[in-house]
Every structure is written in structure tokens, then in C-alpha cells.
Amino acid sequence: MKCNVGGTERFIRLVVGAIILFLGLYFRSWWGIIGLLPLITGALRYCPISALLDISTCKVDNGG
């Protein structure tokens, strides 16, 4: 998997994902599971939707 999520976007994804997850837990809602998506894509620095659209905010070309 080629890196397509840059540093700033990664930080935003991790923060937003954590907020959504914790709000879901606080309100005891299954919607909190949606918070896992930005957390996973931020942690892996790879987003399949961005890859399909050929969008990359990653400044380093890792050739992978």
C-alpha cells in the first residue's frame, strides 16, 4: 500500500475518528463505530477512496 495520507490529514483523521468513537460510546450508539474508519486510515496512512480518486497528500513518495 502506497502512502496517500499526509501528516496534517493523518492528525485530523485520528482526532476526528477518536471524537466520533468516544461520542458513540458516550451516547451508547452504534454510530460510534464509524469513528474506526478515520482512525484506521490515519494509522495506516492509506485511504482506499483517495487511492481510487488518485488523491495523495503524502509528500514522501515511498514507491510502494
N, CA, C and O atoms as a GROMACS GRO file, in nm:
protein
  256
    1MET      N    1   0.083  -0.117   0.000
    1MET     CA    2   0.000   0.000   0.000
    1MET      C    3   0.088   0.125   0.000
    1MET      O    4   0.178   0.139   0.083
    2LYS      N    5   0.062   0.211  -0.092
    2LYS     CA    6   0.138   0.334  -0.104
    2LYS      C    7   0.077   0.441  -0.013
    2LYS      O    8  -0.045   0.456  -0.008
    3CYS      N    9   0.160   0.513   0.058
    3CYS     CA   10   0.114   0.620   0.146
    3CYS      C   11   0.042   0.726   0.064
    3CYS      O   12   0.097   0.779  -0.033
    4ASN      N   13  -0.082   0.758   0.101
    4ASN     CA   14  -0.154   0.865   0.034
    4ASN      C   15  -0.221   0.960   0.134
    4ASN      O   16  -0.305   1.041   0.096
    5VAL      N   17  -0.185   0.948   0.262
    5VAL     CA   18  -0.238   1.036   0.366
    5VAL      C   19  -0.120   1.108   0.430
    5VAL      O   20  -0.034   1.045   0.493
    6GLY      N   21  -0.116   1.241   0.415
    6GLY     CA   22  -0.006   1.321   0.469
    6GLY      C   23  -0.018   1.343   0.619
    6GLY      O   24  -0.114   1.299   0.682
    7GLY      N   25   0.080   1.412   0.675
    7GLY     CA   26   0.088   1.433   0.819
    7GLY      C   27  -0.029   1.509   0.878
    7GLY      O   28  -0.087   1.467   0.978
    8THR      N   29  -0.065   1.622   0.817
    8THR     CA   30  -0.176   1.702   0.868
    8THR      C   31  -0.308   1.627   0.857
    8THR      O   32  -0.387   1.625   0.950
    9GLU      N   33  -0.330   1.565   0.741
    9GLU     CA   34  -0.454   1.488   0.721
    9GLU      C   35  -0.459   1.370   0.818
    9GLU      O   36  -0.566   1.336   0.868
   10ARG      N   37  -0.344   1.310   0.844
   10ARG     CA   38  -0.339   1.198   0.938
   10ARG      C   39  -0.381   1.242   1.077
   10ARG      O   40  -0.460   1.174   1.143
   11PHE      N   41  -0.329   1.356   1.121
   11PHE     CA   42  -0.364   1.409   1.253
   11PHE      C   43  -0.514   1.437   1.262
   11PHE      O   44  -0.578   1.402   1.360
   12ILE      N   45  -0.569   1.500   1.158
   12ILE     CA   46  -0.712   1.533   1.155
   12ILE      C   47  -0.795   1.405   1.159
   12ILE      O   48  -0.893   1.397   1.233
   13ARG      N   49  -0.757   1.305   1.081
   13ARG     CA   50  -0.831   1.179   1.079
   13ARG      C   51  -0.830   1.112   1.216
   13ARG      O   52  -0.933   1.062   1.262
   14LEU      N   53  -0.714   1.111   1.282
   14LEU     CA   54  -0.703   1.047   1.413
   14LEU      C   55  -0.787   1.120   1.517
   14LEU      O   56  -0.855   1.056   1.598
   15VAL      N   57  -0.783   1.252   1.516
   15VAL     CA   58  -0.860   1.330   1.614
   15VAL      C   59  -1.010   1.316   1.590
   15VAL      O   60  -1.086   1.290   1.684
   16VAL      N   61  -1.053   1.331   1.465
   16VAL     CA   62  -1.196   1.321   1.432
   16VAL      C   63  -1.246   1.179   1.460
   16VAL      O   64  -1.355   1.161   1.514
   17GLY      N   65  -1.167   1.079   1.424
   17GLY     CA   66  -1.207   0.941   1.450
   17GLY      C   67  -1.223   0.913   1.598
   17GLY      O   68  -1.317   0.845   1.639
   18ALA      N   69  -1.131   0.965   1.679
   18ALA     CA   70  -1.140   0.945   1.824
   18ALA      C   71  -1.263   1.016   1.881
   18ALA      O   72  -1.332   0.961   1.966
   19ILE      N   73  -1.290   1.137   1.833
   19ILE     CA   74  -1.407   1.211   1.881
   19ILE      C   75  -1.536   1.135   1.847
   19ILE      O   76  -1.623   1.120   1.933
   20ILE      N   77  -1.548   1.089   1.723
   20ILE     CA   78  -1.668   1.015   1.682
   20ILE      C   79  -1.683   0.887   1.765
   20ILE      O   80  -1.793   0.853   1.810
   21LEU      N   81  -1.574   0.817   1.784
   21LEU     CA   82  -1.578   0.693   1.861
   21LEU      C   83  -1.620   0.719   2.006
   21LEU      O   84  -1.705   0.648   2.059
   22PHE      N   85  -1.561   0.820   2.069
   22PHE     CA   86  -1.595   0.849   2.208
   22PHE      C   87  -1.738   0.902   2.222
   22PHE      O   88  -1.805   0.872   2.321
   23LEU      N   89  -1.785   0.980   2.125
   23LEU     CA   90  -1.924   1.026   2.129
   23LEU      C   91  -2.020   0.908   2.115
   23LEU      O   92  -2.124   0.904   2.181
   24GLY      N   93  -1.984   0.812   2.031
   24GLY     CA   94  -2.066   0.692   2.018
   24GLY      C   95  -2.071   0.614   2.146
   24GLY      O   96  -2.177   0.562   2.184
   25LEU      N   97  -1.958   0.604   2.215
   25LEU     CA   98  -1.955   0.535   2.343
   25LEU      C   99  -2.033   0.612   2.449
   25LEU      O  100  -2.105   0.553   2.529
   26TYR      N  101  -2.018   0.744   2.450
   26TYR     CA  102  -2.086   0.827   2.549
   26TYR      C  103  -2.238   0.818   2.536
   26TYR      O  104  -2.310   0.804   2.635
   27PHE      N  105  -2.286   0.826   2.411
   27PHE     CA  106  -2.430   0.820   2.387
   27PHE      C  107  -2.480   0.677   2.367
   27PHE      O  108  -2.598   0.655   2.340
   28ARG      N  109  -2.390   0.580   2.382
   28ARG     CA  110  -2.422   0.438   2.366
   28ARG      C  111  -2.492   0.412   2.233
   28ARG      O  112  -2.599   0.352   2.226
   29SER      N  113  -2.427   0.458   2.127
   29SER     CA  114  -2.481   0.444   1.993
   29SER      C  115  -2.385   0.363   1.906
   29SER      O  116  -2.263   0.375   1.918
   30TRP      N  117  -2.442   0.283   1.819
   30TRP     CA  118  -2.360   0.206   1.725
   30TRP      C  119  -2.294   0.295   1.622
   30TRP      O  120  -2.199   0.253   1.556
   31TRP      N  121  -2.342   0.417   1.607
   31TRP     CA  122  -2.282   0.511   1.511
   31TRP      C  123  -2.136   0.541   1.545
   31TRP      O  124  -2.061   0.586   1.459
   32GLY      N  125  -2.096   0.518   1.666
   32GLY     CA  126  -1.958   0.541   1.707
   32GLY      C  127  -1.859   0.453   1.633
   32GLY      O  128  -1.741   0.486   1.623
   33ILE      N  129  -1.907   0.342   1.582
   33ILE     CA  130  -1.820   0.251   1.506
   33ILE      C  131  -1.765   0.320   1.381
   33ILE      O  132  -1.657   0.286   1.333
   34ILE      N  133  -1.840   0.416   1.328
   34ILE     CA  134  -1.792   0.490   1.211
   34ILE      C  135  -1.660   0.559   1.241
   34ILE      O  136  -1.580   0.582   1.150
   35GLY      N  137  -1.635   0.592   1.366
   35GLY     CA  138  -1.510   0.655   1.406
   35GLY      C  139  -1.388   0.568   1.382
   35GLY      O  140  -1.276   0.618   1.376
   36LEU      N  141  -1.409   0.438   1.368
   36LEU     CA  142  -1.297   0.348   1.340
   36LEU      C  143  -1.238   0.370   1.201
   36LEU      O  144  -1.119   0.350   1.180
   37LEU      N  145  -1.321   0.412   1.106
   37LEU     CA  146  -1.271   0.432   0.969
   37LEU      C  147  -1.162   0.537   0.961
   37LEU      O  148  -1.054   0.508   0.908
   38PRO      N  149  -1.184   0.660   1.012
   38PRO     CA  150  -1.074   0.756   1.006
   38PRO      C  151  -0.957   0.716   1.095
   38PRO      O  152  -0.843   0.750   1.063
   39LEU      N  153  -0.982   0.646   1.205
   39LEU     CA  154  -0.872   0.601   1.290
   39LEU      C  155  -0.783   0.502   1.216
   39LEU      O  156  -0.660   0.511   1.222
   40ILE      N  157  -0.844   0.407   1.147
   40ILE     CA  158  -0.766   0.306   1.074
   40ILE      C  159  -0.691   0.369   0.956
   40ILE      O  160  -0.573   0.340   0.936
   41THR      N  161  -0.759   0.454   0.879
   41THR     CA  162  -0.691   0.515   0.764
   41THR      C  163  -0.582   0.611   0.809
   41THR      O  164  -0.480   0.626   0.741
   42GLY      N  165  -0.601   0.676   0.924
   42GLY     CA  166  -0.496   0.763   0.976
   42GLY      C  167  -0.377   0.684   1.026
   42GLY      O  168  -0.262   0.723   1.004
   43ALA      N  169  -0.403   0.574   1.093
   43ALA     CA  170  -0.295   0.491   1.146
   43ALA      C  171  -0.214   0.424   1.034
   43ALA      O  172  -0.092   0.415   1.041
   44LEU      N  173  -0.284   0.378   0.931
   44LEU     CA  174  -0.215   0.310   0.820
   44LEU      C  175  -0.158   0.408   0.717
   44LEU      O  176  -0.075   0.370   0.635
   45ARG      N  177  -0.202   0.534   0.722
   45ARG     CA  178  -0.164   0.637   0.626
   45ARG      C  179  -0.203   0.598   0.484
   45ARG      O  180  -0.135   0.634   0.387
   46TYR      N  181  -0.311   0.524   0.471
   46TYR     CA  182  -0.361   0.480   0.341
   46TYR      C  183  -0.513   0.486   0.342
   46TYR      O  184  -0.577   0.434   0.433
   47CYS      N  185  -0.569   0.549   0.240
   47CYS     CA  186  -0.713   0.557   0.226
   47CYS      C  187  -0.750   0.501   0.088
   47CYS      O  188  -0.709   0.556  -0.014
   48PRO      N  189  -0.828   0.392   0.084
   48PRO     CA  190  -0.863   0.332  -0.045
   48PRO      C  191  -0.946   0.424  -0.134
   48PRO      O  192  -0.933   0.419  -0.256
   49ILE      N  193  -1.030   0.508  -0.075
   49ILE     CA  194  -1.110   0.601  -0.157
   49ILE      C  195  -1.019   0.705  -0.223
   49ILE      O  196  -1.038   0.737  -0.340
   50SER      N  197  -0.922   0.756  -0.148
   50SER     CA  198  -0.827   0.851  -0.207
   50SER      C  199  -0.743   0.783  -0.316
   50SER      O  200  -0.709   0.846  -0.416
   51ALA      N  201  -0.712   0.657  -0.297
   51ALA     CA  202  -0.636   0.583  -0.398
   51ALA      C  203  -0.717   0.568  -0.526
   51ALA      O  204  -0.662   0.583  -0.636
   52LEU      N  205  -0.847   0.539  -0.513
   52LEU     CA  206  -0.933   0.527  -0.631
   52LEU      C  207  -0.944   0.659  -0.707
   52LEU      O  208  -0.950   0.661  -0.830
   53LEU      N  209  -0.945   0.769  -0.631
   53LEU     CA  210  -0.956   0.902  -0.694
   53LEU      C  211  -0.821   0.961  -0.730
   53LEU      O  212  -0.813   1.073  -0.780
   54ASP      N  213  -0.714   0.886  -0.705
   54ASP     CA  214  -0.576   0.927  -0.733
   54ASP      C  215  -0.541   1.057  -0.661
   54ASP      O  216  -0.481   1.148  -0.720
   55ILE      N  217  -0.580   1.066  -0.534
   55ILE     CA  218  -0.550   1.181  -0.449
   55ILE      C  219  -0.448   1.139  -0.346
   55ILE      O  220  -0.462   1.035  -0.282
   56SER      N  221  -0.345   1.221  -0.329
   56SER     CA  222  -0.244   1.192  -0.228
   56SER      C  223  -0.201   1.322  -0.163
   56SER      O  224  -0.168   1.418  -0.232
   57THR      N  225  -0.200   1.324  -0.028
   57THR     CA  226  -0.148   1.439   0.046
   57THR      C  227  -0.015   1.402   0.109
   57THR      O  228   0.042   1.483   0.183
   58CYS      N  229   0.035   1.284   0.081
   58CYS     CA  230   0.162   1.238   0.135
   58CYS      C  231   0.275   1.298   0.052
   58CYS      O  232   0.279   1.283  -0.070
   59LYS      N  233   0.368   1.367   0.120
   59LYS     CA  234   0.476   1.435   0.049
   59LYS      C  235   0.589   1.340   0.010
   59LYS      O  236   0.664   1.368  -0.083
   60VAL      N  237   0.602   1.229   0.081
   60VAL     CA  238   0.711   1.134   0.055
   60VAL      C  239   0.660   1.027  -0.042
   60VAL      O  240   0.558   0.963  -0.016
   61ASP      N  241   0.731   1.008  -0.151
   61ASP     CA  242   0.695   0.901  -0.246
   61ASP      C  243   0.770   0.777  -0.205
   61ASP      O  244   0.892   0.768  -0.224
   62ASN      N  245   0.698   0.679  -0.147
   62ASN     CA  246   0.764   0.559  -0.098
   62ASN      C  247   0.774   0.448  -0.203
   62ASN      O  248   0.825   0.340  -0.174
   63GLY      N  249   0.726   0.475  -0.322
   63GLY     CA  250   0.742   0.380  -0.432
   63GLY      C  251   0.668   0.250  -0.417
   63GLY      O  252   0.690   0.159  -0.497
   64GLY      N  253   0.581   0.237  -0.320
   64GLY     CA  254   0.516   0.111  -0.294
   64GLY      C  255   0.379   0.109  -0.343
   64GLY      O  256   0.310   0.008  -0.329
   0.00000   0.00000   0.00000
